Amino acid sequence: MATPSSDRLSIRLDRALARLGGTALIPLVPLALAWGQELVDQLLFAGQWNLPMLPGGSFLGVLTAPFSHSGFDHLIGNSLWFLPLSWLVLAKSRMDYLAVWLGAYAMAIPVWLFWPSGSHGLSGVVFALVGYLFVIGFLERRLLVLALSVFSLISYSGFLPGLLPFFSPPGVSWIGHASGFAGGVLAAFAVYREPNRPGRP
């Protein structure tokens, strides 16, 4: 026999799945931009048309960097992580997903201003999604959201060494990963609602 608490959990799970079903195409838009840029780059510019975030460069580079990659291997690797992580965040809400992107961009600005080397790729956003998912459940302490965080910790804790310079391969921007992760944590605090505080359901 179902209990009231199990009924509430089932309703919340149904809502999350319905929300995801209506928004599952959203991450395909930034992914299409990244793939479109790489296709044009490879077909027309022999891999020389990149849009990175460069020290002392235009602020436009901060905005375009997630959609620029150093080749199809780089892009495929990021795409395979970006999609499932995006869907996990979207299962909570579209506002949370937007907050993660804004957090990633906000934390990229200090890197652009002060870091001596450039970077590009979706990995900063990937780490922002991971940072958000690691934190949000422990902030909100609601069963379904907490389960989301625990699942993410179990599944994606292998990302954590990528936040440290001595675990990152040469040519990989660990500072881009770290700033993205910080942006995701920032987003989690920004959208956080206490369980009994009025807000979104």
HELIX and SHEET records of a PDB file:
HELIX    1   1 PRO A    4  THR A   23  1                                  20    
HELIX    2   2 LEU A   28  PHE A   45  1                                  18    
HELIX    3   3 LEU A   60  THR A   64  1                                   5    
HELIX    4   4 ALA A   65  PHE A   67  5                                   3    
HELIX    5   5 PHE A   72  LEU A   90  1                                  19    
HELIX    6   6 ARG A   94  PHE A  114  1                                  21    
HELIX    7   7 SER A  123  GLU A  140  1                                  18    
HELIX    8   8 LEU A  143  TYR A  156  1                                  14    
HELIX    9   9 SER A  157  LEU A  163  5                                   7    
HELIX   10  10 PRO A  165  PHE A  167  5                                   3    
HELIX   11  11 TRP A  174  VAL A  191  1                                  18    
END                                                                             
